[in-house]
Amino acid sequence: MAITTEYEVTGMSCGHCENAVHEEVSEIPGVTGIEVSADTGKLVISSQDELDDNVVVSAVEEAGYNVLGH
Amino acid sequence: MAITTEYEVTGMSCGHCENAVHEEVSEIPGVTGIEVSADTGKLVISSQDELDDNVVVSAVEEAGYNVLGH
């Protein structure tokens, strides 16, 4: 079953930022879909199984941004 | 003799934007130095000879931004 998880990312200002987050998150095993918006800060990830929040937070930080509340 | 030309670029919001402009402008023949700031919108180009404004404007547009007044 597909799972959808939503995160709030801070610091993104443009399409390049969205791409940077998209690229890092796409490397997480099991991720099947990614929607990311600099306008809203929303990062919505579809995956086969439940994701480890820490892995997502690390990927976002690797891209140079932060997940709200982490 | 080195020439320095200053342009005002609109639309840059972050370091990725600066990099995009830097990359395109660096491909202009004769360019020896580039300073670009998303904060101020300033693009300062050093070159051996006088630059063709149209070439600079094209490079900035290629990166996805605009030069004020062009």
Backbone of each chain as nested JSON, in Angstrom:
{
  "chains": [
    {"id": "A", "residues": [
      {"number": 1, "name": "MET", "atoms": {"N": [0.831, -1.2, 0.0], "CA": [0.0, 0.0, 0.0], "C": [0.867, 1.252, 0.0]}},
      {"number": 2, "name": "ALA", "atoms": {"N": [0.445, 2.25, -0.74], "CA": [1.224, 3.488, -0.805], "C": [0.935, 4.37, 0.404]}},
      {"number": 3, "name": "ILE", "atoms": {"N": [1.982, 4.928, 0.942], "CA": [1.863, 5.826, 2.088], "C": [2.271, 7.235, 1.654]}},
      {"number": 4, "name": "THR", "atoms": {"N": [1.544, 8.23, 2.138], "CA": [1.892, 9.618, 1.838], "C": [2.213, 10.342, 3.134]}},
      {"number": 5, "name": "THR", "atoms": {"N": [3.376, 10.977, 3.171], "CA": [3.788, 11.698, 4.374], "C": [4.064, 13.146, 4.02]}},
      {"number": 6, "name": "GLU", "atoms": {"N": [3.598, 14.047, 4.871], "CA": [3.806, 15.465, 4.593], "C": [4.736, 16.099, 5.608]}},
      {"number": 7, "name": "TYR", "atoms": {"N": [5.669, 16.896, 5.093], "CA": [6.606, 17.623, 5.95], "C": [6.55, 19.097, 5.608]}},
      {"number": 8, "name": "GLU", "atoms": {"N": [6.956, 19.917, 6.55], "CA": [7.033, 21.353, 6.327], "C": [8.517, 21.74, 6.295]}},
      {"number": 9, "name": "VAL", "atoms": {"N": [8.95, 22.224, 5.147], "CA": [10.363, 22.565, 4.97], "C": [10.531, 24.082, 4.972]}},
      {"number": 10, "name": "THR", "atoms": {"N": [11.515, 24.561, 5.729], "CA": [11.764, 26.008, 5.785], "C": [13.015, 26.375, 4.991]}},
      {"number": 11, "name": "GLY", "atoms": {"N": [12.991, 27.558, 4.433], "CA": [14.185, 28.096, 3.785], "C": [14.206, 28.03, 2.272]}},
      {"number": 12, "name": "MET", "atoms": {"N": [13.276, 27.277, 1.679], "CA": [13.263, 27.207, 0.211], "C": [12.702, 28.505, -0.362]}},
      {"number": 13, "name": "SER", "atoms": {"N": [13.354, 29.044, -1.388], "CA": [12.873, 30.304, -1.954], "C": [12.575, 30.244, -3.444]}},
      {"number": 14, "name": "CYS", "atoms": {"N": [13.017, 29.179, -4.117], "CA": [12.834, 29.158, -5.574], "C": [12.864, 27.741, -6.125]}},
      {"number": 15, "name": "GLY", "atoms": {"N": [12.707, 27.638, -7.416], "CA": [12.691, 26.335, -8.078], "C": [13.981, 25.551, -7.909]}},
      {"number": 16, "name": "HIS", "atoms": {"N": [15.108, 26.28, -7.824], "CA": [16.378, 25.585, -7.598], "C": [16.357, 24.888, -6.241]}},
      {"number": 17, "name": "CYS", "atoms": {"N": [15.761, 25.565, -5.264], "CA": [15.669, 25.004, -3.908], "C": [14.798, 23.746, -3.942]}},
      {"number": 18, "name": "GLU", "atoms": {"N": [13.674, 23.842, -4.643], "CA": [12.793, 22.676, -4.768], "C": [13.566, 21.505, -5.395]}},
      {"number": 19, "name": "ASN", "atoms": {"N": [14.318, 21.816, -6.439], "CA": [15.089, 20.763, -7.109], "C": [16.099, 20.119, -6.18]}},
      {"number": 20, "name": "ALA", "atoms": {"N": [16.751, 20.944, -5.361], "CA": [17.771, 20.43, -4.434], "C": [17.134, 19.462, -3.438]}},
      {"number": 21, "name": "VAL", "atoms": {"N": [15.978, 19.838, -2.906], "CA": [15.271, 18.963, -1.962], "C": [14.8, 17.702, -2.679]}},
      {"number": 22, "name": "HIS", "atoms": {"N": [14.218, 17.895, -3.853], "CA": [13.709, 16.766, -4.638], "C": [14.817, 15.737, -4.879]}},
      {"number": 23, "name": "GLU", "atoms": {"N": [15.982, 16.252, -5.253], "CA": [17.099, 15.375, -5.596], "C": [17.53, 14.534, -4.396]}},
      {"number": 24, "name": "GLU", "atoms": {"N": [17.668, 15.181, -3.245], "CA": [18.121, 14.439, -2.059], "C": [17.067, 13.432, -1.594]}},
      {"number": 25, "name": "VAL", "atoms": {"N": [15.819, 13.856, -1.577], "CA": [14.744, 12.977, -1.093], "C": [14.557, 11.781, -2.036]}},
      {"number": 26, "name": "SER", "atoms": {"N": [14.802, 12.015, -3.328], "CA": [14.606, 10.933, -4.308], "C": [15.591, 9.785, -4.101]}},
      {"number": 27, "name": "GLU", "atoms": {"N": [16.656, 10.066, -3.341], "CA": [17.658, 9.018, -3.096], "C": [17.273, 8.107, -1.932]}},
      {"number": 28, "name": "ILE", "atoms": {"N": [16.201, 8.449, -1.23], "CA": [15.769, 7.611, -0.1], "C": [15.106, 6.344, -0.648]}},
      {"number": 29, "name": "PRO", "atoms": {"N": [15.581, 5.18, -0.228], "CA": [14.989, 3.917, -0.706], "C": [13.507, 3.823, -0.372]}},
      {"number": 30, "name": "GLY", "atoms": {"N": [12.719, 3.382, -1.329], "CA": [11.292, 3.181, -1.088], "C": [10.425, 4.362, -1.471]}},
      {"number": 31, "name": "VAL", "atoms": {"N": [11.052, 5.492, -1.767], "CA": [10.286, 6.681, -2.156], "C": [9.801, 6.507, -3.593]}},
      {"number": 32, "name": "THR", "atoms": {"N": [8.499, 6.696, -3.792], "CA": [7.919, 6.499, -5.121], "C": [7.392, 7.797, -5.74]}},
      {"number": 33, "name": "GLY", "atoms": {"N": [7.278, 8.831, -4.926], "CA": [6.798, 10.103, -5.457], "C": [7.136, 11.252, -4.535]}},
      {"number": 34, "name": "ILE", "atoms": {"N": [7.398, 12.422, -5.122], "CA": [7.776, 13.602, -4.332], "C": [7.101, 14.832, -4.911]}},
      {"number": 35, "name": "GLU", "atoms": {"N": [6.446, 15.594, -4.036], "CA": [5.963, 16.915, -4.43], "C": [6.556, 17.909, -3.467]}},
      {"number": 36, "name": "VAL", "atoms": {"N": [7.162, 18.958, -3.997], "CA": [7.785, 19.944, -3.12], "C": [7.511, 21.344, -3.663]}},
      {"number": 37, "name": "SER", "atoms": {"N": [7.158, 22.245, -2.76], "CA": [6.809, 23.608, -3.153], "C": [7.532, 24.636, -2.299]}},
      {"number": 38, "name": "ALA", "atoms": {"N": [8.288, 25.512, -2.96], "CA": [8.956, 26.596, -2.231], "C": [7.927, 27.589, -1.705]}},
      {"number": 39, "name": "ASP", "atoms": {"N": [6.833, 27.745, -2.438], "CA": [5.787, 28.697, -2.038], "C": [5.174, 28.325, -0.688]}},
      {"number": 40, "name": "THR", "atoms": {"N": [4.778, 27.07, -0.567], "CA": [4.084, 26.635, 0.65], "C": [5.029, 26.001, 1.662]}},
      {"number": 41, "name": "GLY", "atoms": {"N": [6.194, 25.562, 1.21], "CA": [7.122, 24.86, 2.079], "C": [6.757, 23.395, 2.264]}},
      {"number": 42, "name": "LYS", "atoms": {"N": [5.717, 22.965, 1.554], "CA": [5.253, 21.586, 1.733], "C": [6.081, 20.59, 0.922]}},
      {"number": 43, "name": "LEU", "atoms": {"N": [6.444, 19.523, 1.608], "CA": [7.128, 18.402, 0.974], "C": [6.259, 17.171, 1.2]}},
      {"number": 44, "name": "VAL", "atoms": {"N": [5.696, 16.632, 0.135], "CA": [4.827, 15.466, 0.251], "C": [5.51, 14.283, -0.418]}},
      {"number": 45, "name": "ILE", "atoms": {"N": [5.73, 13.242, 0.364], "CA": [6.462, 12.078, -0.126], "C": [5.557, 10.86, -0.154]}},
      {"number": 46, "name": "SER", "atoms": {"N": [5.526, 10.191, -1.288], "CA": [4.843, 8.906, -1.383], "C": [5.883, 7.806, -1.283]}},
      {"number": 47, "name": "SER", "atoms": {"N": [5.516, 6.754, -0.565], "CA": [6.478, 5.655, -0.396], "C": [5.739, 4.327, -0.264]}},
      {"number": 48, "name": "GLN", "atoms": {"N": [6.474, 3.253, -0.503], "CA": [5.895, 1.916, -0.387], "C": [5.597, 1.599, 1.068]}},
      {"number": 49, "name": "ASP", "atoms": {"N": [6.573, 1.884, 1.922], "CA": [6.42, 1.629, 3.355], "C": [6.58, 2.925, 4.136]}},
      {"number": 50, "name": "GLU", "atoms": {"N": [6.294, 2.845, 5.431], "CA": [6.435, 4.024, 6.269], "C": [7.886, 4.499, 6.274]}},
      {"number": 51, "name": "LEU", "atoms": {"N": [8.071, 5.814, 6.168], "CA": [9.42, 6.353, 6.134], "C": [9.935, 6.647, 7.542]}},
      {"number": 52, "name": "ASP", "atoms": {"N": [11.257, 6.565, 7.684], "CA": [11.899, 6.986, 8.916], "C": [12.083, 8.501, 8.844]}},
      {"number": 53, "name": "ASP", "atoms": {"N": [11.395, 9.208, 9.742], "CA": [11.473, 10.673, 9.739], "C": [12.913, 11.18, 9.73]}},
      {"number": 54, "name": "ASN", "atoms": {"N": [13.776, 10.522, 10.493], "CA": [15.17, 10.972, 10.59], "C": [15.882, 10.938, 9.237]}},
      {"number": 55, "name": "VAL", "atoms": {"N": [15.514, 9.952, 8.441], "CA": [16.124, 9.821, 7.113], "C": [15.665, 10.976, 6.217]}},
      {"number": 56, "name": "VAL", "atoms": {"N": [14.384, 11.317, 6.339], "CA": [13.847, 12.431, 5.55], "C": [14.472, 13.75, 5.992]}},
      {"number": 57, "name": "VAL", "atoms": {"N": [14.534, 13.945, 7.312], "CA": [15.124, 15.175, 7.85], "C": [16.576, 15.315, 7.4]}},
      {"number": 58, "name": "SER", "atoms": {"N": [17.316, 14.208, 7.42], "CA": [18.717, 14.232, 6.995], "C": [18.841, 14.602, 5.522]}},
      {"number": 59, "name": "ALA", "atoms": {"N": [17.94, 14.064, 4.705], "CA": [17.982, 14.347, 3.266], "C": [17.714, 15.826, 3.01]}},
      {"number": 60, "name": "VAL", "atoms": {"N": [16.726, 16.376, 3.719], "CA": [16.383, 17.794, 3.557], "C": [17.548, 18.672, 4.016]}},
      {"number": 61, "name": "GLU", "atoms": {"N": [18.165, 18.286, 5.14], "CA": [19.303, 19.053, 5.644], "C": [20.488, 18.959, 4.696]}},
      {"number": 62, "name": "GLU", "atoms": {"N": [20.647, 17.805, 4.099], "CA": [21.728, 17.605, 3.13], "C": [21.557, 18.588, 1.96]}},
      {"number": 63, "name": "ALA", "atoms": {"N": [20.317, 18.857, 1.608], "CA": [20.018, 19.794, 0.525], "C": [20.223, 21.25, 0.967]}},
      {"number": 64, "name": "GLY", "atoms": {"N": [20.341, 21.458, 2.288], "CA": [20.597, 22.811, 2.786], "C": [19.389, 23.481, 3.437]}},
      {"number": 65, "name": "TYR", "atoms": {"N": [18.376, 22.692, 3.791], "CA": [17.149, 23.25, 4.372], "C": [16.791, 22.515, 5.663]}},
      {"number": 66, "name": "ASN", "atoms": {"N": [15.696, 22.933, 6.274], "CA": [15.303, 22.307, 7.533], "C": [13.844, 21.879, 7.5]}},
      {"number": 67, "name": "VAL", "atoms": {"N": [13.557, 20.814, 8.245], "CA": [12.173, 20.378, 8.427], "C": [11.67, 21.004, 9.719]}},
      {"number": 68, "name": "LEU", "atoms": {"N": [10.551, 21.697, 9.616], "CA": [9.979, 22.38, 10.782], "C": [9.744, 21.378, 11.909]}},
      {"number": 69, "name": "GLY", "atoms": {"N": [10.222, 21.728, 13.091], "CA": [10.026, 20.879, 14.252], "C": [11.109, 19.831, 14.43]}},
      {"number": 70, "name": "HIS", "atoms": {"N": [12.142, 19.872, 13.561], "CA": [13.229, 18.898, 13.689], "C": [14.589, 19.598, 13.773]}}
    ]},
    {"id": "B", "residues": [
      {"number": 1, "name": "MET", "atoms": {"N": [43.681, 46.614, -20.197], "CA": [43.144, 47.212, -18.965], "C": [41.85, 46.506, -18.563]}},
      {"number": 2, "name": "ALA", "atoms": {"N": [41.676, 46.289, -17.299], "CA": [40.465, 45.605, -16.832], "C": [39.289, 46.569, -16.753]}},
      {"number": 3, "name": "ILE", "atoms": {"N": [38.151, 46.107, -17.212], "CA": [36.924, 46.905, -17.175], "C": [35.942, 46.252, -16.213]}},
      {"number": 4, "name": "THR", "atoms": {"N": [35.244, 47.071, -15.438], "CA": [34.229, 46.543, -14.533], "C": [32.87, 47.122, -14.925]}},
      {"number": 5, "name": "THR", "atoms": {"N": [31.907, 46.246, -15.115], "CA": [30.57, 46.688, -15.511], "C": [29.562, 46.169, -14.496]}},
      {"number": 6, "name": "GLU", "atoms": {"N": [28.621, 47.031, -14.116], "CA": [27.635, 46.626, -13.128], "C": [26.24, 46.555, -13.741]}},
      {"number": 7, "name": "TYR", "atoms": {"N": [25.542, 45.484, -13.416], "CA": [24.172, 45.299, -13.883], "C": [23.274, 45.039, -12.676]}},
      {"number": 8, "name": "GLU", "atoms": {"N": [21.991, 45.32, -12.859], "CA": [21.002, 45.042, -11.808], "C": [20.136, 43.888, -12.305]}},
      {"number": 9, "name": "VAL", "atoms": {"N": [20.195, 42.779, -11.601], "CA": [19.453, 41.584, -12.001], "C": [18.247, 41.39, -11.087]}},
      {"number": 10, "name": "THR", "atoms": {"N": [17.097, 41.131, -11.683], "CA": [15.887, 40.908, -10.881], "C": [15.53, 39.422, -10.847]}},
      {"number": 11, "name": "GLY", "atoms": {"N": [14.952, 39.005, -9.74], "CA": [14.402, 37.656, -9.653], "C": [15.238, 36.65, -8.894]}},
      {"number": 12, "name": "MET", "atoms": {"N": [16.487, 37.004, -8.583], "CA": [17.321, 36.056, -7.834], "C": [16.891, 36.035, -6.372]}},
      {"number": 13, "name": "SER", "atoms": {"N": [16.748, 34.841, -5.811], "CA": [16.305, 34.761, -4.417], "C": [17.259, 34.014, -3.507]}},
      {"number": 14, "name": "CYS", "atoms": {"N": [18.222, 33.304, -4.061], "CA": [19.086, 32.488, -3.191], "C": [20.421, 32.176, -3.851]}},
      {"number": 15, "name": "GLY", "atoms": {"N": [21.235, 31.44, -3.138], "CA": [22.556, 31.084, -3.636], "C": [22.529, 30.263, -4.914]}},
      {"number": 16, "name": "HIS", "atoms": {"N": [21.47, 29.433, -5.062], "CA": [21.342, 28.661, -6.296], "C": [21.167, 29.594, -7.488]}},
      {"number": 17, "name": "CYS", "atoms": {"N": [20.388, 30.662, -7.259], "CA": [20.144, 31.652, -8.312], "C": [21.453, 32.342, -8.685]}},
      {"number": 18, "name": "GLU", "atoms": {"N": [22.214, 32.726, -7.658], "CA": [23.521, 33.359, -7.907], "C": [24.4, 32.432, -8.736]}},
      {"number": 19, "name": "ASN", "atoms": {"N": [24.413, 31.159, -8.37], "CA": [25.233, 30.191, -9.098], "C": [24.813, 30.073, -10.555]}},
      {"number": 20, "name": "ALA", "atoms": {"N": [23.485, 30.09, -10.787], "CA": [22.968, 29.954, -12.149], "C": [23.431, 31.127, -13.006]}},
      {"number": 21, "name": "VAL", "atoms": {"N": [23.347, 32.339, -12.441], "CA": [23.788, 33.531, -13.173], "C": [25.307, 33.48, -13.38]}},
      {"number": 22, "name": "HIS", "atoms": {"N": [26.021, 33.142, -12.315], "CA": [27.475, 33.061, -12.381], "C": [27.918, 32.115, -13.504]}},
      {"number": 23, "name": "GLU", "atoms": {"N": [27.259, 30.971, -13.568], "CA": [27.634, 29.948, -14.543], "C": [27.454, 30.444, -15.975]}},
      {"number": 24, "name": "GLU", "atoms": {"N": [26.306, 31.064, -16.244], "CA": [26.049, 31.54, -17.605], "C": [26.98, 32.681, -17.986]}},
      {"number": 25, "name": "VAL", "atoms": {"N": [27.177, 33.619, -17.048], "CA": [28.017, 34.787, -17.35], "C": [29.476, 34.373, -17.535]}},
      {"number": 26, "name": "SER", "atoms": {"N": [29.886, 33.334, -16.815], "CA": [31.287, 32.894, -16.904], "C": [31.631, 32.338, -18.277]}},
      {"number": 27, "name": "GLU", "atoms": {"N": [30.599, 32.026, -19.051], "CA": [30.843, 31.485, -20.403], "C": [31.059, 32.577, -21.447]}},
      {"number": 28, "name": "ILE", "atoms": {"N": [30.871, 33.839, -21.047], "CA": [31.081, 34.946, -21.988], "C": [32.582, 35.155, -22.187]}},
      {"number": 29, "name": "PRO", "atoms": {"N": [33.043, 35.125, -23.431], "CA": [34.47, 35.314, -23.701], "C": [34.975, 36.657, -23.187]}},
      {"number": 30, "name": "GLY", "atoms": {"N": [36.134, 36.649, -22.55], "CA": [36.739, 37.887, -22.072], "C": [36.412, 38.221, -20.633]}},
      {"number": 31, "name": "VAL", "atoms": {"N": [35.468, 37.486, -20.052], "CA": [35.103, 37.75, -18.66], "C": [36.177, 37.187, -17.737]}},
      {"number": 32, "name": "THR", "atoms": {"N": [36.672, 38.032, -16.839], "CA": [37.754, 37.598, -15.945], "C": [37.324, 37.518, -14.484]}},
      {"number": 33, "name": "GLY", "atoms": {"N": [36.165, 38.098, -14.178], "CA": [35.697, 38.042, -12.791], "C": [34.214, 38.338, -12.702]}},
      {"number": 34, "name": "ILE", "atoms": {"N": [33.545, 37.684, -11.745], "CA": [32.101, 37.869, -11.582], "C": [31.768, 37.937, -10.104]}},
      {"number": 35, "name": "GLU", "atoms": {"N": [30.994, 38.963, -9.733], "CA": [30.412, 39.003, -8.391], "C": [28.922, 39.143, -8.556]}},
      {"number": 36, "name": "VAL", "atoms": {"N": [28.177, 38.28, -7.884], "CA": [26.725, 38.344, -8.026], "C": [26.072, 38.128, -6.668]}},
      {"number": 37, "name": "SER", "atoms": {"N": [25.069, 38.947, -6.373], "CA": [24.401, 38.878, -5.075], "C": [22.891, 38.845, -5.225]}},
      {"number": 38, "name": "ALA", "atoms": {"N": [22.284, 37.81, -4.686], "CA": [20.822, 37.715, -4.7], "C": [20.223, 38.783, -3.789]}},
      {"number": 39, "name": "ASP", "atoms": {"N": [20.941, 39.131, -2.736], "CA": [20.454, 40.125, -1.778], "C": [20.267, 41.49, -2.434]}},
      {"number": 40, "name": "THR", "atoms": {"N": [21.302, 41.928, -3.128], "CA": [21.276, 43.273, -3.711], "C": [20.833, 43.265, -5.168]}},
      {"number": 41, "name": "GLY", "atoms": {"N": [20.907, 42.101, -5.82], "CA": [20.6, 42.016, -7.245], "C": [21.752, 42.48, -8.116]}},
      {"number": 42, "name": "LYS", "atoms": {"N": [22.854, 42.84, -7.493], "CA": [23.985, 43.356, -8.265], "C": [24.811, 42.259, -8.924]}},
      {"number": 43, "name": "LEU", "atoms": {"N": [25.105, 42.492, -10.184], "CA": [25.998, 41.611, -10.938], "C": [27.145, 42.473, -11.437]}},
      {"number": 44, "name": "VAL", "atoms": {"N": [28.338, 42.214, -10.927], "CA": [29.504, 43.001, -11.313], "C": [30.457, 42.108, -12.088]}},
      {"number": 45, "name": "ILE", "atoms": {"N": [30.728, 42.509, -13.311], "CA": [31.551, 41.691, -14.198], "C": [32.847, 42.414, -14.524]}},
      {"number": 46, "name": "SER", "atoms": {"N": [33.957, 41.733, -14.338], "CA": [35.248, 42.252, -14.781], "C": [35.596, 41.582, -16.107]}},
      {"number": 47, "name": "SER", "atoms": {"N": [36.159, 42.382, -17.011], "CA": [36.496, 41.825, -18.33], "C": [37.71, 42.527, -18.906]}},
      {"number": 48, "name": "GLN", "atoms": {"N": [38.317, 41.878, -19.87], "CA": [39.502, 42.46, -20.508], "C": [39.108, 43.657, -21.358]}},
      {"number": 49, "name": "ASP", "atoms": {"N": [38.029, 43.46, -22.12], "CA": [37.544, 44.531, -22.997], "C": [36.099, 44.862, -22.647]}},
      {"number": 50, "name": "GLU", "atoms": {"N": [35.598, 45.934, -23.246], "CA": [34.223, 46.33, -22.995], "C": [33.276, 45.218, -23.44]}},
      {"number": 51, "name": "LEU", "atoms": {"N": [32.268, 44.931, -22.604], "CA": [31.328, 43.861, -22.923], "C": [30.159, 44.383, -23.75]}},
      {"number": 52, "name": "ASP", "atoms": {"N": [29.607, 43.508, -24.555], "CA": [28.381, 43.808, -25.289], "C": [27.21, 43.543, -24.327]}},
      {"number": 53, "name": "ASP", "atoms": {"N": [26.49, 44.613, -23.992], "CA": [25.371, 44.489, -23.06], "C": [24.406, 43.373, -23.459]}},
      {"number": 54, "name": "ASN", "atoms": {"N": [24.152, 43.261, -24.754], "CA": [23.191, 42.249, -25.228], "C": [23.641, 40.838, -24.884]}},
      {"number": 55, "name": "VAL", "atoms": {"N": [24.94, 40.631, -24.921], "CA": [25.483, 39.308, -24.6], "C": [25.276, 39.012, -23.114]}},
      {"number": 56, "name": "VAL", "atoms": {"N": [25.491, 40.025, -22.292], "CA": [25.302, 39.857, -20.847], "C": [23.827, 39.614, -20.533]}},
      {"number": 57, "name": "VAL", "atoms": {"N": [22.964, 40.427, -21.153], "CA": [21.525, 40.277, -20.928], "C": [21.066, 38.88, -21.339]}},
      {"number": 58, "name": "SER", "atoms": {"N": [21.57, 38.407, -22.469], "CA": [21.207, 37.063, -22.943], "C": [21.65, 35.986, -21.963]}},
      {"number": 59, "name": "ALA", "atoms": {"N": [22.841, 36.143, -21.417], "CA": [23.367, 35.155, -20.471], "C": [22.507, 35.118, -19.207]}},
      {"number": 60, "name": "VAL", "atoms": {"N": [22.138, 36.296, -18.726], "CA": [21.305, 36.372, -17.518], "C": [19.936, 35.757, -17.787]}},
      {"number": 61, "name": "GLU", "atoms": {"N": [19.383, 36.042, -18.951], "CA": [18.074, 35.486, -19.307], "C": [18.156, 33.968, -19.481]}},
      {"number": 62, "name": "GLU", "atoms": {"N": [19.27, 33.52, -20.018], "CA": [19.492, 32.081, -20.17], "C": [19.443, 31.394, -18.798]}},
      {"number": 63, "name": "ALA", "atoms": {"N": [19.937, 32.098, -17.794], "CA": [19.928, 31.553, -16.433], "C": [18.534, 31.615, -15.806]}},
      {"number": 64, "name": "GLY", "atoms": {"N": [17.638, 32.389, -16.447], "CA": [16.267, 32.451, -15.948], "C": [15.907, 33.743, -15.217]}},
      {"number": 65, "name": "TYR", "atoms": {"N": [16.732, 34.781, -15.413], "CA": [16.504, 36.056, -14.722], "C": [16.52, 37.198, -15.724]}},
      {"number": 66, "name": "ASN", "atoms": {"N": [16.327, 38.41, -15.217], "CA": [16.292, 39.566, -16.106], "C": [17.218, 40.663, -15.618]}},
      {"number": 67, "name": "VAL", "atoms": {"N": [17.743, 41.422, -16.592], "CA": [18.532, 42.598, -16.262], "C": [17.592, 43.787, -16.297]}},
      {"number": 68, "name": "LEU", "atoms": {"N": [17.595, 44.549, -15.199], "CA": [16.702, 45.705, -15.086], "C": [16.96, 46.67, -16.238]}},
      {"number": 69, "name": "GLY", "atoms": {"N": [15.873, 47.073, -16.88], "CA": [15.995, 48.033, -17.973], "C": [16.222, 47.381, -19.327]}},
      {"number": 70, "name": "HIS", "atoms": {"N": [16.237, 46.031, -19.361], "CA": [16.455, 45.329, -20.635], "C": [15.342, 44.312, -20.904]}}
    ]}
  ]
}
